[in-house]
């Protein structure tokens, strides 16, 4: 899609983090927005901000892991704004720690939120997009979907799955007038999963990118760029190296400080689990 002004978009995960920046970037282009997230209060803040841009917008509290909620989201969007031109699957959660430490509930929450919900919502919006021969789906993935990192096994699995899903559907959509793209950020400053981890600064050799840079990449994806790796510098050579020589992944990521960074995040989360367990016993 080239001309975005007047288009209608659904944005999940719109109440906080990267969602706020993506909403603002879309509104600045004249895109009308259906803002979805679990937090009704957070949605109102985003709603006021994008309405100040002069676009039409509605807020729909929604649990993306519920297919009933997703259908209600689409029905509300079409009733209030009209046909959906753009879908941004941005909602995501993380479960940091070793696989042994993670509960089955934590594992299920990550897979359902990061992967299943994106698949479900994409399946729901595609038929009308294909009929109209107009539409763009953007999946906000992660560099964790390009190669695995320690202490993030389930998050990495969900993002690898999301990238594979995106590649497959892109081939299915060839010639339909509808595009699907993936945006894969590295560590993001002040927003996103790394900020939520509360583990301090990212390692120097894998330094953070701004949320504005991620939002700009989403706009490029809406306009048809198939995949964008949002990092501080060229990263594709490293991804290629890891594909050609898998045994180098672990030592290189250790050298870059990535493994140590996520170990800090895992330690923070382990202490949170201890506090939660102690509180439940009171």
ChimeraX commands (.cxc) that place a marker at each C-alpha (Angstrom):
marker #1 position 0.00,0.00,0.00 radius 0.5
marker #1 position 1.46,3.33,-1.03 radius 0.5
marker #1 position -1.14,5.95,-0.13 radius 0.5
marker #1 position -2.07,5.39,3.52 radius 0.5
marker #1 position -4.22,8.46,4.15 radius 0.5
marker #1 position -7.77,7.44,4.99 radius 0.5
marker #1 position -6.91,3.75,5.36 radius 0.5
marker #1 position -8.30,1.82,8.35 radius 0.5
marker #1 position -5.93,-0.16,10.58 radius 0.5
marker #1 position -6.24,-2.54,13.51 radius 0.5
marker #1 position -3.30,-2.30,15.93 radius 0.5
marker #1 position -2.98,-4.81,18.76 radius 0.5
marker #1 position -0.86,-4.12,21.82 radius 0.5
marker #1 position -1.80,-0.46,21.46 radius 0.5
marker #1 position -1.94,0.57,25.11 radius 0.5
marker #1 position 1.79,0.70,25.88 radius 0.5
marker #1 position 5.34,0.10,24.70 radius 0.5
marker #1 position 5.95,-0.05,20.97 radius 0.5
marker #1 position 2.22,0.11,20.30 radius 0.5
marker #1 position 2.08,3.77,21.35 radius 0.5
marker #1 position 4.83,4.71,18.87 radius 0.5
marker #1 position 3.36,2.64,16.06 radius 0.5
marker #1 position -0.04,4.23,16.62 radius 0.5
marker #1 position 1.46,7.71,16.43 radius 0.5
marker #1 position 3.41,6.89,13.24 radius 0.5
marker #1 position 0.28,5.55,11.53 radius 0.5
marker #1 position -1.84,8.49,12.66 radius 0.5
marker #1 position 0.80,10.91,11.33 radius 0.5
marker #1 position 0.23,9.31,7.91 radius 0.5
marker #1 position -3.54,9.86,8.17 radius 0.5
marker #1 position -4.46,6.26,9.02 radius 0.5
marker #1 position -7.66,5.73,11.02 radius 0.5
marker #1 position -7.06,3.39,13.93 radius 0.5
marker #1 position -8.76,0.61,15.85 radius 0.5
marker #1 position -6.68,0.34,19.02 radius 0.5
marker #1 position -6.78,-3.01,20.79 radius 0.5
marker #1 position -5.25,-4.15,24.08 radius 0.5
marker #1 position -6.30,-5.60,27.41 radius 0.5
marker #1 position -5.81,-2.31,29.30 radius 0.5
marker #1 position -8.82,-0.06,28.76 radius 0.5
marker #1 position -7.12,2.81,30.63 radius 0.5
marker #1 position -3.94,2.57,28.57 radius 0.5
marker #1 position -5.98,2.53,25.37 radius 0.5
marker #1 position -7.63,5.81,26.30 radius 0.5
marker #1 position -4.23,7.51,26.55 radius 0.5
marker #1 position -3.26,6.27,23.09 radius 0.5
marker #1 position -6.69,7.16,21.73 radius 0.5
marker #1 position -6.39,10.78,22.85 radius 0.5
marker #1 position -2.90,11.05,21.35 radius 0.5
marker #1 position -3.88,9.78,17.90 radius 0.5
marker #1 position -7.12,11.76,17.78 radius 0.5
marker #1 position -4.98,14.86,18.25 radius 0.5
marker #1 position -3.44,13.93,14.89 radius 0.5
marker #1 position -6.86,14.45,13.30 radius 0.5
marker #1 position -7.69,10.84,12.45 radius 0.5
marker #1 position -10.70,8.75,13.39 radius 0.5
marker #1 position -9.95,6.24,16.11 radius 0.5
marker #1 position -11.71,3.85,18.47 radius 0.5
marker #1 position -10.45,1.84,21.44 radius 0.5
marker #1 position -11.55,-1.78,21.84 radius 0.5
marker #1 position -10.43,-3.60,25.00 radius 0.5
marker #1 position -9.52,-7.07,23.81 radius 0.5
marker #1 position -7.73,-10.23,24.92 radius 0.5
marker #1 position -5.96,-11.42,21.77 radius 0.5
marker #1 position -5.78,-14.98,23.12 radius 0.5
marker #1 position -9.59,-15.17,22.87 radius 0.5
marker #1 position -10.95,-15.86,19.38 radius 0.5
marker #1 position -14.31,-14.51,20.50 radius 0.5
marker #1 position -12.65,-11.23,21.48 radius 0.5
marker #1 position -10.84,-11.08,18.13 radius 0.5
marker #1 position -14.08,-11.57,16.19 radius 0.5
marker #1 position -15.71,-8.86,18.28 radius 0.5
marker #1 position -12.73,-6.61,17.53 radius 0.5
marker #1 position -13.16,-7.07,13.78 radius 0.5
marker #1 position -16.94,-6.66,13.90 radius 0.5
marker #1 position -16.57,-3.43,15.88 radius 0.5
marker #1 position -13.86,-2.11,13.57 radius 0.5
marker #1 position -15.91,-2.71,10.41 radius 0.5
marker #1 position -19.07,-1.29,11.96 radius 0.5
marker #1 position -17.40,1.87,13.24 radius 0.5
marker #1 position -14.77,2.60,10.56 radius 0.5
marker #1 position -15.43,0.34,7.58 radius 0.5
marker #1 position -13.31,-2.33,5.85 radius 0.5
marker #1 position -9.91,-3.04,7.39 radius 0.5
marker #1 position -6.99,-2.17,5.13 radius 0.5
marker #1 position -4.11,-2.73,7.56 radius 0.5
marker #1 position -3.51,-5.18,10.39 radius 0.5
marker #1 position -0.56,-4.71,12.75 radius 0.5
marker #1 position -0.04,-7.76,14.97 radius 0.5
marker #1 position 1.99,-6.10,17.73 radius 0.5
marker #1 position 0.71,-7.64,20.98 radius 0.5
marker #1 position 3.36,-9.73,22.68 radius 0.5
marker #1 position 4.53,-11.12,26.00 radius 0.5
marker #1 position 7.73,-12.72,27.23 radius 0.5
marker #1 position 8.69,-15.45,29.70 radius 0.5
marker #1 position 12.36,-15.15,30.59 radius 0.5
marker #1 position 14.23,-17.97,32.30 radius 0.5
marker #1 position 15.46,-21.47,31.72 radius 0.5
marker #1 position 12.93,-23.91,30.28 radius 0.5
marker #1 position 12.99,-25.82,33.57 radius 0.5
marker #1 position 11.98,-22.68,35.48 radius 0.5
marker #1 position 9.07,-21.74,33.23 radius 0.5
marker #1 position 5.58,-22.91,34.15 radius 0.5
marker #1 position 3.29,-24.46,31.56 radius 0.5
marker #1 position 0.98,-21.48,31.97 radius 0.5
marker #1 position 3.83,-19.08,31.12 radius 0.5
marker #1 position 4.73,-21.14,28.05 radius 0.5
marker #1 position 1.13,-21.25,26.84 radius 0.5
marker #1 position 0.68,-17.49,27.35 radius 0.5
marker #1 position 3.69,-16.67,25.16 radius 0.5
marker #1 position 2.73,-19.03,22.34 radius 0.5
marker #1 position -0.94,-17.98,22.33 radius 0.5
marker #1 position -0.21,-14.23,22.51 radius 0.5
marker #1 position 2.80,-13.99,20.20 radius 0.5
marker #1 position 1.96,-16.64,17.63 radius 0.5
marker #1 position -1.54,-18.09,17.78 radius 0.5
marker #1 position -3.27,-14.71,18.10 radius 0.5
marker #1 position -1.40,-13.32,15.09 radius 0.5
marker #1 position -2.35,-16.36,13.02 radius 0.5
marker #1 position -5.99,-16.18,14.10 radius 0.5
marker #1 position -6.40,-12.48,13.47 radius 0.5
marker #1 position -4.64,-12.67,10.11 radius 0.5
marker #1 position -6.93,-15.53,9.05 radius 0.5
marker #1 position -9.97,-13.44,10.05 radius 0.5
marker #1 position -9.04,-10.29,8.09 radius 0.5
marker #1 position -7.56,-11.83,4.93 radius 0.5
marker #1 position -10.74,-12.90,3.10 radius 0.5
marker #1 position -12.12,-9.37,2.76 radius 0.5
marker #1 position -8.67,-7.95,1.98 radius 0.5
marker #1 position -8.24,-10.48,-0.84 radius 0.5
marker #1 position -11.74,-9.79,-2.16 radius 0.5
marker #1 position -10.97,-6.06,-2.27 radius 0.5
marker #1 position -7.42,-6.73,-3.58 radius 0.5
marker #1 position -6.16,-4.27,-0.99 radius 0.5
marker #1 position -4.50,-4.85,2.33 radius 0.5
marker #1 position -1.33,-5.10,4.38 radius 0.5
marker #1 position -0.54,-7.30,7.38 radius 0.5
marker #1 position 2.51,-6.50,9.48 radius 0.5
marker #1 position 3.75,-8.89,12.15 radius 0.5
marker #1 position 5.95,-7.24,14.77 radius 0.5
marker #1 position 8.46,-10.01,15.38 radius 0.5
marker #1 position 11.99,-9.82,16.78 radius 0.5
marker #1 position 15.61,-10.58,16.05 radius 0.5
marker #1 position 14.91,-13.42,18.48 radius 0.5
marker #1 position 12.99,-14.87,15.56 radius 0.5
marker #1 position 16.14,-14.99,13.42 radius 0.5
marker #1 position 18.36,-16.89,15.88 radius 0.5
marker #1 position 17.87,-18.30,19.35 radius 0.5
marker #1 position 19.25,-16.82,22.56 radius 0.5
marker #1 position 19.64,-18.39,25.98 radius 0.5
marker #1 position 16.93,-17.82,28.60 radius 0.5
marker #1 position 14.43,-16.84,25.88 radius 0.5
marker #1 position 13.58,-20.25,24.43 radius 0.5
marker #1 position 9.79,-19.90,24.30 radius 0.5
marker #1 position 9.86,-16.27,23.14 radius 0.5
marker #1 position 12.34,-17.26,20.42 radius 0.5
marker #1 position 10.15,-20.20,19.44 radius 0.5
marker #1 position 7.11,-17.93,19.12 radius 0.5
marker #1 position 8.99,-15.39,16.98 radius 0.5
marker #1 position 10.63,-18.04,14.79 radius 0.5
marker #1 position 7.13,-19.39,14.24 radius 0.5
marker #1 position 5.80,-15.93,13.43 radius 0.5
marker #1 position 8.55,-15.35,10.86 radius 0.5
marker #1 position 7.92,-18.73,9.25 radius 0.5
marker #1 position 4.18,-18.04,9.15 radius 0.5
marker #1 position 4.82,-14.66,7.53 radius 0.5
marker #1 position 7.07,-16.17,4.85 radius 0.5
marker #1 position 4.53,-18.87,4.03 radius 0.5
marker #1 position 1.53,-16.56,3.80 radius 0.5
marker #1 position 3.52,-14.10,1.67 radius 0.5
marker #1 position 3.89,-16.84,-0.94 radius 0.5
marker #1 position 0.17,-17.66,-0.73 radius 0.5
marker #1 position -0.75,-13.99,-1.21 radius 0.5
marker #1 position 1.39,-13.51,-4.31 radius 0.5
marker #1 position -0.69,-11.73,-6.95 radius 0.5
marker #1 position -3.62,-10.94,-4.66 radius 0.5
marker #1 position -2.81,-7.28,-4.03 radius 0.5
marker #1 position -2.36,-8.04,-0.31 radius 0.5
marker #1 position 1.04,-8.02,1.41 radius 0.5
marker #1 position 2.36,-9.49,4.64 radius 0.5
marker #1 position 5.62,-8.44,6.28 radius 0.5
marker #1 position 7.71,-8.99,9.40 radius 0.5
marker #1 position 9.50,-6.33,11.43 radius 0.5
marker #1 position 12.31,-7.72,13.60 radius 0.5
marker #1 position 13.76,-5.29,16.15 radius 0.5
marker #1 position 16.74,-5.94,18.36 radius 0.5
marker #1 position 16.90,-4.44,21.89 radius 0.5
marker #1 position 14.59,-1.39,21.99 radius 0.5
marker #1 position 15.26,1.52,24.33 radius 0.5
marker #1 position 12.47,2.51,26.68 radius 0.5
marker #1 position 9.80,0.30,25.10 radius 0.5
marker #1 position 9.17,-3.30,24.19 radius 0.5
marker #1 position 10.27,-6.56,25.75 radius 0.5
marker #1 position 13.79,-5.54,26.76 radius 0.5
marker #1 position 12.52,-2.48,28.61 radius 0.5
marker #1 position 9.94,-4.67,30.38 radius 0.5
marker #1 position 12.68,-7.07,31.47 radius 0.5
marker #1 position 14.15,-4.45,33.81 radius 0.5
marker #1 position 17.70,-5.71,33.33 radius 0.5
marker #1 position 19.46,-2.45,32.52 radius 0.5
marker #1 position 21.19,-1.41,29.34 radius 0.5
marker #1 position 21.65,-3.71,26.37 radius 0.5
marker #1 position 25.20,-4.87,25.64 radius 0.5
marker #1 position 27.40,-2.37,23.82 radius 0.5
marker #1 position 27.94,-4.65,20.81 radius 0.5
marker #1 position 24.19,-5.14,20.40 radius 0.5
marker #1 position 23.13,-1.66,21.34 radius 0.5
marker #1 position 19.55,-0.48,21.54 radius 0.5
marker #1 position 17.45,1.10,18.82 radius 0.5
marker #1 position 14.77,3.72,19.39 radius 0.5
marker #1 position 11.05,2.85,19.35 radius 0.5
marker #1 position 10.63,5.55,16.70 radius 0.5
marker #1 position 12.96,3.59,14.43 radius 0.5
marker #1 position 10.81,0.49,14.90 radius 0.5
marker #1 position 7.64,2.47,14.15 radius 0.5
marker #1 position 9.24,3.83,10.96 radius 0.5
marker #1 position 10.04,0.26,9.93 radius 0.5
marker #1 position 6.39,-0.70,10.45 radius 0.5
marker #1 position 5.38,2.04,7.99 radius 0.5
marker #1 position 7.85,0.65,5.44 radius 0.5
marker #1 position 6.38,-2.80,5.98 radius 0.5
marker #1 position 2.84,-1.49,5.42 radius 0.5
marker #1 position 4.07,-0.07,2.13 radius 0.5
marker #1 position 5.27,-3.52,1.09 radius 0.5
marker #1 position 8.82,-4.19,2.31 radius 0.5
marker #1 position 8.74,-7.94,3.11 radius 0.5
marker #1 position 11.10,-8.00,6.10 radius 0.5
marker #1 position 12.94,-5.36,8.10 radius 0.5
marker #1 position 15.67,-6.10,10.64 radius 0.5
marker #1 position 15.75,-3.08,12.95 radius 0.5
marker #1 position 19.22,-2.96,14.51 radius 0.5
marker #1 position 21.97,-0.44,15.25 radius 0.5
marker #1 position 23.94,-1.55,12.17 radius 0.5
marker #1 position 24.16,-4.23,9.46 radius 0.5
marker #1 position 23.05,-7.54,10.96 radius 0.5
marker #1 position 22.25,-9.74,7.96 radius 0.5
marker #1 position 25.89,-10.89,7.61 radius 0.5
marker #1 position 25.75,-12.16,11.19 radius 0.5
marker #1 position 22.44,-13.95,10.54 radius 0.5
marker #1 position 23.97,-15.54,7.44 radius 0.5
marker #1 position 27.07,-16.55,9.39 radius 0.5
marker #1 position 24.91,-18.29,11.99 radius 0.5
marker #1 position 23.11,-20.18,9.22 radius 0.5
marker #1 position 26.35,-21.27,7.60 radius 0.5
marker #1 position 28.16,-22.09,10.85 radius 0.5
marker #1 position 25.63,-22.88,13.61 radius 0.5
marker #1 position 28.36,-23.82,16.08 radius 0.5
marker #1 position 29.45,-20.16,16.15 radius 0.5
marker #1 position 26.13,-18.87,17.50 radius 0.5
marker #1 position 26.75,-19.61,21.16 radius 0.5
marker #1 position 30.31,-18.23,21.41 radius 0.5
marker #1 position 29.55,-15.14,19.28 radius 0.5
marker #1 position 26.45,-14.23,21.29 radius 0.5
marker #1 position 28.44,-14.73,24.50 radius 0.5
marker #1 position 31.20,-12.47,23.18 radius 0.5
marker #1 position 28.67,-9.79,22.21 radius 0.5
marker #1 position 27.20,-9.85,25.73 radius 0.5
marker #1 position 23.76,-10.97,24.57 radius 0.5
marker #1 position 23.76,-14.14,26.67 radius 0.5
marker #1 position 24.87,-12.25,29.77 radius 0.5
marker #1 position 22.19,-9.59,29.22 radius 0.5
marker #1 position 19.39,-12.15,29.10 radius 0.5
marker #1 position 20.87,-13.95,32.10 radius 0.5
marker #1 position 20.42,-10.70,34.03 radius 0.5
marker #1 position 16.83,-10.54,32.83 radius 0.5
marker #1 position 16.30,-14.16,33.86 radius 0.5
marker #1 position 17.65,-13.41,37.34 radius 0.5
marker #1 position 15.26,-10.45,37.67 radius 0.5
marker #1 position 12.32,-12.63,36.64 radius 0.5
marker #1 position 13.39,-15.43,39.01 radius 0.5
marker #1 position 13.28,-12.99,41.94 radius 0.5
marker #1 position 9.83,-11.84,40.83 radius 0.5
marker #1 position 8.63,-15.45,40.82 radius 0.5
marker #1 position 9.99,-15.92,44.34 radius 0.5
marker #1 position 8.12,-12.85,45.57 radius 0.5
marker #1 position 4.92,-13.97,43.84 radius 0.5
marker #1 position 5.23,-17.45,45.35 radius 0.5
marker #1 position 5.86,-15.99,48.83 radius 0.5
marker #1 position 2.84,-13.71,48.46 radius 0.5
marker #1 position 0.57,-16.59,47.42 radius 0.5
marker #1 position 1.53,-18.48,50.59 radius 0.5
marker #1 position 0.48,-15.63,52.88 radius 0.5
marker link #1:1,2 radius 0.2
marker link #1:2,3 radius 0.2
marker link #1:3,4 radius 0.2
marker link #1:4,5 radius 0.2
marker link #1:5,6 radius 0.2
marker link #1:6,7 radius 0.2
marker link #1:7,8 radius 0.2
marker link #1:8,9 radius 0.2
marker link #1:9,10 radius 0.2
marker link #1:10,11 radius 0.2
marker link #1:11,12 radius 0.2
marker link #1:12,13 radius 0.2
marker link #1:13,14 radius 0.2
marker link #1:14,15 radius 0.2
marker link #1:15,16 radius 0.2
marker link #1:16,17 radius 0.2
marker link #1:17,18 radius 0.2
marker link #1:18,19 radius 0.2
marker link #1:19,20 radius 0.2
marker link #1:20,21 radius 0.2
marker link #1:21,22 radius 0.2
marker link #1:22,23 radius 0.2
marker link #1:23,24 radius 0.2
marker link #1:24,25 radius 0.2
marker link #1:25,26 radius 0.2
marker link #1:26,27 radius 0.2
marker link #1:27,28 radius 0.2
marker link #1:28,29 radius 0.2
marker link #1:29,30 radius 0.2
marker link #1:30,31 radius 0.2
marker link #1:31,32 radius 0.2
marker link #1:32,33 radius 0.2
marker link #1:33,34 radius 0.2
marker link #1:34,35 radius 0.2
marker link #1:35,36 radius 0.2
marker link #1:36,37 radius 0.2
marker link #1:37,38 radius 0.2
marker link #1:38,39 radius 0.2
marker link #1:39,40 radius 0.2
marker link #1:40,41 radius 0.2
marker link #1:41,42 radius 0.2
marker link #1:42,43 radius 0.2
marker link #1:43,44 radius 0.2
marker link #1:44,45 radius 0.2
marker link #1:45,46 radius 0.2
marker link #1:46,47 radius 0.2
marker link #1:47,48 radius 0.2
marker link #1:48,49 radius 0.2
marker link #1:49,50 radius 0.2
marker link #1:50,51 radius 0.2
marker link #1:51,52 radius 0.2
marker link #1:52,53 radius 0.2
marker link #1:53,54 radius 0.2
marker link #1:54,55 radius 0.2
marker link #1:55,56 radius 0.2
marker link #1:56,57 radius 0.2
marker link #1:57,58 radius 0.2
marker link #1:58,59 radius 0.2
marker link #1:59,60 radius 0.2
marker link #1:60,61 radius 0.2
marker link #1:61,62 radius 0.2
marker link #1:62,63 radius 0.2
marker link #1:63,64 radius 0.2
marker link #1:64,65 radius 0.2
marker link #1:65,66 radius 0.2
marker link #1:66,67 radius 0.2
marker link #1:67,68 radius 0.2
marker link #1:68,69 radius 0.2
marker link #1:69,70 radius 0.2
marker link #1:70,71 radius 0.2
marker link #1:71,72 radius 0.2
marker link #1:72,73 radius 0.2
marker link #1:73,74 radius 0.2
marker link #1:74,75 radius 0.2
marker link #1:75,76 radius 0.2
marker link #1:76,77 radius 0.2
marker link #1:77,78 radius 0.2
marker link #1:78,79 radius 0.2
marker link #1:79,80 radius 0.2
marker link #1:80,81 radius 0.2
marker link #1:81,82 radius 0.2
marker link #1:82,83 radius 0.2
marker link #1:83,84 radius 0.2
marker link #1:84,85 radius 0.2
marker link #1:85,86 radius 0.2
marker link #1:86,87 radius 0.2
marker link #1:87,88 radius 0.2
marker link #1:88,89 radius 0.2
marker link #1:89,90 radius 0.2
marker link #1:90,91 radius 0.2
marker link #1:91,92 radius 0.2
marker link #1:92,93 radius 0.2
marker link #1:93,94 radius 0.2
marker link #1:94,95 radius 0.2
marker link #1:95,96 radius 0.2
marker link #1:96,97 radius 0.2
marker link #1:97,98 radius 0.2
marker link #1:98,99 radius 0.2
marker link #1:99,100 radius 0.2
marker link #1:100,101 radius 0.2
marker link #1:101,102 radius 0.2
marker link #1:102,103 radius 0.2
marker link #1:103,104 radius 0.2
marker link #1:104,105 radius 0.2
marker link #1:105,106 radius 0.2
marker link #1:106,107 radius 0.2
marker link #1:107,108 radius 0.2
marker link #1:108,109 radius 0.2
marker link #1:109,110 radius 0.2
marker link #1:110,111 radius 0.2
marker link #1:111,112 radius 0.2
marker link #1:112,113 radius 0.2
marker link #1:113,114 radius 0.2
marker link #1:114,115 radius 0.2
marker link #1:115,116 radius 0.2
marker link #1:116,117 radius 0.2
marker link #1:117,118 radius 0.2
marker link #1:118,119 radius 0.2
marker link #1:119,120 radius 0.2
marker link #1:120,121 radius 0.2
marker link #1:121,122 radius 0.2
marker link #1:122,123 radius 0.2
marker link #1:123,124 radius 0.2
marker link #1:124,125 radius 0.2
marker link #1:125,126 radius 0.2
marker link #1:126,127 radius 0.2
marker link #1:127,128 radius 0.2
marker link #1:128,129 radius 0.2
marker link #1:129,130 radius 0.2
marker link #1:130,131 radius 0.2
marker link #1:131,132 radius 0.2
marker link #1:132,133 radius 0.2
marker link #1:133,134 radius 0.2
marker link #1:134,135 radius 0.2
marker link #1:135,136 radius 0.2
marker link #1:136,137 radius 0.2
marker link #1:137,138 radius 0.2
marker link #1:138,139 radius 0.2
marker link #1:139,140 radius 0.2
marker link #1:140,141 radius 0.2
marker link #1:141,142 radius 0.2
marker link #1:142,143 radius 0.2
marker link #1:143,144 radius 0.2
marker link #1:144,145 radius 0.2
marker link #1:145,146 radius 0.2
marker link #1:146,147 radius 0.2
marker link #1:147,148 radius 0.2
marker link #1:148,149 radius 0.2
marker link #1:149,150 radius 0.2
marker link #1:150,151 radius 0.2
marker link #1:151,152 radius 0.2
marker link #1:152,153 radius 0.2
marker link #1:153,154 radius 0.2
marker link #1:154,155 radius 0.2
marker link #1:155,156 radius 0.2
marker link #1:156,157 radius 0.2
marker link #1:157,158 radius 0.2
marker link #1:158,159 radius 0.2
marker link #1:159,160 radius 0.2
marker link #1:160,161 radius 0.2
marker link #1:161,162 radius 0.2
marker link #1:162,163 radius 0.2
marker link #1:163,164 radius 0.2
marker link #1:164,165 radius 0.2
marker link #1:165,166 radius 0.2
marker link #1:166,167 radius 0.2
marker link #1:167,168 radius 0.2
marker link #1:168,169 radius 0.2
marker link #1:169,170 radius 0.2
marker link #1:170,171 radius 0.2
marker link #1:171,172 radius 0.2
marker link #1:172,173 radius 0.2
marker link #1:173,174 radius 0.2
marker link #1:174,175 radius 0.2
marker link #1:175,176 radius 0.2
marker link #1:176,177 radius 0.2
marker link #1:177,178 radius 0.2
marker link #1:178,179 radius 0.2
marker link #1:179,180 radius 0.2
marker link #1:180,181 radius 0.2
marker link #1:181,182 radius 0.2
marker link #1:182,183 radius 0.2
marker link #1:183,184 radius 0.2
marker link #1:184,185 radius 0.2
marker link #1:185,186 radius 0.2
marker link #1:186,187 radius 0.2
marker link #1:187,188 radius 0.2
marker link #1:188,189 radius 0.2
marker link #1:189,190 radius 0.2
marker link #1:190,191 radius 0.2
marker link #1:191,192 radius 0.2
marker link #1:192,193 radius 0.2
marker link #1:193,194 radius 0.2
marker link #1:194,195 radius 0.2
marker link #1:195,196 radius 0.2
marker link #1:196,197 radius 0.2
marker link #1:197,198 radius 0.2
marker link #1:198,199 radius 0.2
marker link #1:199,200 radius 0.2
marker link #1:200,201 radius 0.2
marker link #1:201,202 radius 0.2
marker link #1:202,203 radius 0.2
marker link #1:203,204 radius 0.2
marker link #1:204,205 radius 0.2
marker link #1:205,206 radius 0.2
marker link #1:206,207 radius 0.2
marker link #1:207,208 radius 0.2
marker link #1:208,209 radius 0.2
marker link #1:209,210 radius 0.2
marker link #1:210,211 radius 0.2
marker link #1:211,212 radius 0.2
marker link #1:212,213 radius 0.2
marker link #1:213,214 radius 0.2
marker link #1:214,215 radius 0.2
marker link #1:215,216 radius 0.2
marker link #1:216,217 radius 0.2
marker link #1:217,218 radius 0.2
marker link #1:218,219 radius 0.2
marker link #1:219,220 radius 0.2
marker link #1:220,221 radius 0.2
marker link #1:221,222 radius 0.2
marker link #1:222,223 radius 0.2
marker link #1:223,224 radius 0.2
marker link #1:224,225 radius 0.2
marker link #1:225,226 radius 0.2
marker link #1:226,227 radius 0.2
marker link #1:227,228 radius 0.2
marker link #1:228,229 radius 0.2
marker link #1:229,230 radius 0.2
marker link #1:230,231 radius 0.2
marker link #1:231,232 radius 0.2
marker link #1:232,233 radius 0.2
marker link #1:233,234 radius 0.2
marker link #1:234,235 radius 0.2
marker link #1:235,236 radius 0.2
marker link #1:236,237 radius 0.2
marker link #1:237,238 radius 0.2
marker link #1:238,239 radius 0.2
marker link #1:239,240 radius 0.2
marker link #1:240,241 radius 0.2
marker link #1:241,242 radius 0.2
marker link #1:242,243 radius 0.2
marker link #1:243,244 radius 0.2
marker link #1:244,245 radius 0.2
marker link #1:245,246 radius 0.2
marker link #1:246,247 radius 0.2
marker link #1:247,248 radius 0.2
marker link #1:248,249 radius 0.2
marker link #1:249,250 radius 0.2
marker link #1:250,251 radius 0.2
marker link #1:251,252 radius 0.2
marker link #1:252,253 radius 0.2
marker link #1:253,254 radius 0.2
marker link #1:254,255 radius 0.2
marker link #1:255,256 radius 0.2
marker link #1:256,257 radius 0.2
marker link #1:257,258 radius 0.2
marker link #1:258,259 radius 0.2
marker link #1:259,260 radius 0.2
marker link #1:260,261 radius 0.2
marker link #1:261,262 radius 0.2
marker link #1:262,263 radius 0.2
marker link #1:263,264 radius 0.2
marker link #1:264,265 radius 0.2
marker link #1:265,266 radius 0.2
marker link #1:266,267 radius 0.2
marker link #1:267,268 radius 0.2
marker link #1:268,269 radius 0.2
marker link #1:269,270 radius 0.2
marker link #1:270,271 radius 0.2
marker link #1:271,272 radius 0.2
marker link #1:272,273 radius 0.2
marker link #1:273,274 radius 0.2
marker link #1:274,275 radius 0.2
marker link #1:275,276 radius 0.2
marker link #1:276,277 radius 0.2
marker link #1:277,278 radius 0.2
marker link #1:278,279 radius 0.2
marker link #1:279,280 radius 0.2
marker link #1:280,281 radius 0.2
marker link #1:281,282 radius 0.2
view
